[in-house]
Amino acid sequence: MTADVIVIGAGIVGAACADALTQGGLRVVVIEPSLAVSGATGAGMGHLLILDENEAEFSITRYSRDRWNQMAMEMPSSLEYERCGTIWIAAVPEELPLLKQRCAFLQSRQVRAEILDSQQLAEAEPNLRPGLPGGLFIPDDAILYPPAAAGWLLKRAEQRGAAVLTGKRVTHIQAWGVELEDGSRLEAHHVVCATGMWTPQLIGGLPIQPRKGHLVITDRYPGFVRHAVMELGYLKSAHGRESESVAFNVQPRKTGQVLIGSSRQFGVTDARPESRIISSMVQRAIDFMPRIAQLSALRAWTGFRAATPDRLPMVGPVANRPNCLLCAGHEGIGITTCLASAGLVSAFILGDRPPLDPKPYAVERF
Ligand SMILES: Cc1cc2nc3c(=O)[nH]c(=O)nc-3n(C[C@H](O)[C@H](O)[C@H](O)COP(=O)(O)OP(=O)(O)OC[C@H]3O[C@@H](n4cnc5c(N)ncnc54)[C@H](O)[C@@H]3O)c2cc1C
């Protein structure tokens, strides 16, 4: 045997799996055709947040966000981790009851959350347009720089003996291990498939679809935005199945840059940035923060989220694929949720108690 476990894909999900599995004392080989951050991980925003549309989404985001916060003391400064909190904005008074409902739900689950009135909101984020009705503040949400976070998790795994093979692509998964593009074979007791939106190429018949996203980053304007700030309507964009949507979502970066998102598109596979989408996304941001119009944008890019029909990842054994575990389909929250998914994978392989109920994320639910 080459290893106890082969992890296919070195995005943040594969990196988190390698980290968790080596913590469990297993010999791990990670295989990646390109760079560790060539997929969605290199394109993501790095918001570590709790979402609460349903119990399964709440459980996986809550567990993972809290794990990231617990790991903060160990992180090198290159991860640019900051517990800046999230402010969800009500654009119109009719959205206030929903914010209050979410606040009550979070508080009932011992998550720190508070409602900001119009004045408190303006004081918290002075660049928001005046007169917005209010916000929901979740102080323990955080941000980090995803490429550095993935690199750090991978390095921790390597320090515990994992081998990371870059420049190698897996072509087939077998019960005994994997076959590579160059015709060679690697054997292992278990294979973890963490290949994001490319997963259907290795395991047919899975309902994972690419969902394109655009982001824009500005020059440095320290203090321009202090929290991760999102409109409540972001949830409609993220949870809906519309072919195209944009929502106001901005983040401060430690560098003083402002990261502006976000868009969602189904049915597009061309990775080139589209000026039409960027314009509508930036216009949405200007509607909420008018002074964004005066900032200089440096760069725009795109990435593809691996979307499942219910927006939850697929984690666990795969029918008719002995010794293979799937860990993919993290859509727009994989930077946050990779830690819970990795915990589930490691519990499956080691036979340990899972960190959360695995059922809502089981592959066979489709
Ligand atoms: C615009 C945008 C904004 C986002 N913002 C956030 C956010 O704020 N917070 C958050 O939590 N999440 C966010 N996300 C989601 C997050 O980025 C993803 O869920 C996460 O990066 C998925 O990680 P992954 O490792 O599964 O996939 P990827 O990073 O795509 O990694 C998959 C890897 O598998 C490799 N691979 C593919 N095929 C093979 C093969 N045959 N053999 C070997 N290796 C292979 C690829 O090269 C790749 O490196 C965002 C995503 C986008 C696009």
Ligand as a Chemical Component Dictionary entry (heavy atoms), coordinates in Angstrom:
data_LIG
# 
_chem_comp.id                   LIG 
_chem_comp.type                 NON-POLYMER 
_chem_comp.pdbx_formal_charge   0 
_chem_comp.three_letter_code    LIG 
# 
loop_
_chem_comp_atom.comp_id 
_chem_comp_atom.atom_id 
_chem_comp_atom.alt_atom_id 
_chem_comp_atom.type_symbol 
_chem_comp_atom.charge 
_chem_comp_atom.model_Cartn_x 
_chem_comp_atom.model_Cartn_y 
_chem_comp_atom.model_Cartn_z 
_chem_comp_atom.pdbx_ordinal 
LIG C1  C1  C 0 -16.731 33.781 -5.980  1  
LIG C2  C2  C 0 -16.707 32.822 -4.832  2  
LIG C3  C3  C 0 -16.797 33.311 -3.530  3  
LIG C4  C4  C 0 -16.771 32.434 -2.458  4  
LIG N1  N1  N 0 -16.800 32.934 -1.177  5  
LIG C5  C5  C 0 -16.780 32.087 -0.121  6  
LIG C6  C6  C 0 -16.805 32.591 1.211   7  
LIG O1  O1  O 0 -16.780 33.801 1.432   8  
LIG N2  N2  N 0 -16.849 31.698 2.239   9  
LIG C7  C7  C 0 -16.869 30.364 2.032   10 
LIG O2  O2  O 0 -16.937 29.610 3.005   11 
LIG N3  N3  N 0 -16.799 29.836 0.780   12 
LIG C8  C8  C 0 -16.768 30.670 -0.294  13 
LIG N4  N4  N 0 -16.748 30.175 -1.566  14 
LIG C9  C9  C 0 -16.814 28.718 -1.758  15 
LIG C10 C10 C 0 -15.465 28.070 -1.612  16 
LIG O3  O3  O 0 -14.479 28.788 -2.322  17 
LIG C11 C11 C 0 -15.540 26.622 -2.122  18 
LIG O4  O4  O 0 -16.670 25.974 -1.557  19 
LIG C12 C12 C 0 -14.295 25.834 -1.710  20 
LIG O5  O5  O 0 -13.125 26.512 -2.120  21 
LIG C13 C13 C 0 -14.345 24.441 -2.313  22 
LIG O6  O6  O 0 -13.107 23.817 -2.059  23 
LIG P1  P1  P 0 -12.749 22.431 -2.756  24 
LIG O7  O7  O 0 -11.444 22.021 -2.200  25 
LIG O8  O8  O 0 -13.919 21.513 -2.644  26 
LIG O9  O9  O 0 -12.674 22.756 -4.298  27 
LIG P2  P2  P 0 -11.483 23.380 -5.176  28 
LIG O10 O10 O 0 -10.802 24.488 -4.462  29 
LIG O11 O11 O 0 -12.076 23.659 -6.502  30 
LIG O12 O12 O 0 -10.428 22.195 -5.260  31 
LIG C14 C14 C 0 -10.641 21.027 -6.007  32 
LIG C15 C15 C 0 -9.271  20.549 -6.452  33 
LIG O13 O13 O 0 -9.394  19.283 -7.087  34 
LIG C16 C16 C 0 -8.416  19.233 -8.077  35 
LIG N5  N5  N 0 -8.778  18.188 -9.058  36 
LIG C17 C17 C 0 -9.790  18.224 -9.962  37 
LIG N6  N6  N 0 -9.797  17.103 -10.693 38 
LIG C18 C18 C 0 -8.764  16.331 -10.261 39 
LIG C19 C19 C 0 -8.264  15.053 -10.637 40 
LIG N7  N7  N 0 -8.807  14.341 -11.628 41 
LIG N8  N8  N 0 -7.169  14.564 -9.984  42 
LIG C20 C20 C 0 -6.609  15.251 -8.960  43 
LIG N9  N9  N 0 -7.078  16.474 -8.547  44 
LIG C21 C21 C 0 -8.130  17.008 -9.194  45 
LIG C22 C22 C 0 -8.442  20.622 -8.699  46 
LIG O14 O14 O 0 -7.245  20.928 -9.415  47 
LIG C23 C23 C 0 -8.620  21.496 -7.469  48 
LIG O15 O15 O 0 -7.395  21.982 -6.948  49 
LIG C24 C24 C 0 -16.707 31.036 -2.672  50 
LIG C25 C25 C 0 -16.587 30.544 -3.981  51 
LIG C26 C26 C 0 -16.575 31.432 -5.045  52 
LIG C27 C27 C 0 -16.433 30.883 -6.429  53 
# 
loop_
_chem_comp_bond.comp_id 
_chem_comp_bond.atom_id_1 
_chem_comp_bond.atom_id_2 
_chem_comp_bond.value_order 
_chem_comp_bond.pdbx_ordinal 
LIG C1  C2  SING 1  
LIG C2  C3  SING 2  
LIG C2  C26 DOUB 3  
LIG C3  C4  DOUB 4  
LIG C4  N1  SING 5  
LIG C4  C24 SING 6  
LIG N1  C5  DOUB 7  
LIG C5  C6  SING 8  
LIG C5  C8  SING 9  
LIG C6  O1  DOUB 10 
LIG C6  N2  SING 11 
LIG N2  C7  SING 12 
LIG C7  O2  DOUB 13 
LIG C7  N3  SING 14 
LIG N3  C8  DOUB 15 
LIG C8  N4  SING 16 
LIG N4  C9  SING 17 
LIG N4  C24 SING 18 
LIG C9  C10 SING 19 
LIG C10 O3  SING 20 
LIG C10 C11 SING 21 
LIG C11 O4  SING 22 
LIG C11 C12 SING 23 
LIG C12 O5  SING 24 
LIG C12 C13 SING 25 
LIG C13 O6  SING 26 
LIG O6  P1  SING 27 
LIG P1  O7  DOUB 28 
LIG P1  O8  SING 29 
LIG P1  O9  SING 30 
LIG O9  P2  SING 31 
LIG P2  O10 DOUB 32 
LIG P2  O11 SING 33 
LIG P2  O12 SING 34 
LIG O12 C14 SING 35 
LIG C14 C15 SING 36 
LIG C15 O13 SING 37 
LIG C15 C23 SING 38 
LIG O13 C16 SING 39 
LIG C16 N5  SING 40 
LIG C16 C22 SING 41 
LIG N5  C17 SING 42 
LIG N5  C21 SING 43 
LIG C17 N6  DOUB 44 
LIG N6  C18 SING 45 
LIG C18 C19 SING 46 
LIG C18 C21 DOUB 47 
LIG C19 N7  SING 48 
LIG C19 N8  DOUB 49 
LIG N8  C20 SING 50 
LIG C20 N9  DOUB 51 
LIG N9  C21 SING 52 
LIG C22 O14 SING 53 
LIG C22 C23 SING 54 
LIG C23 O15 SING 55 
LIG C24 C25 DOUB 56 
LIG C25 C26 SING 57 
LIG C26 C27 SING 58 
# 
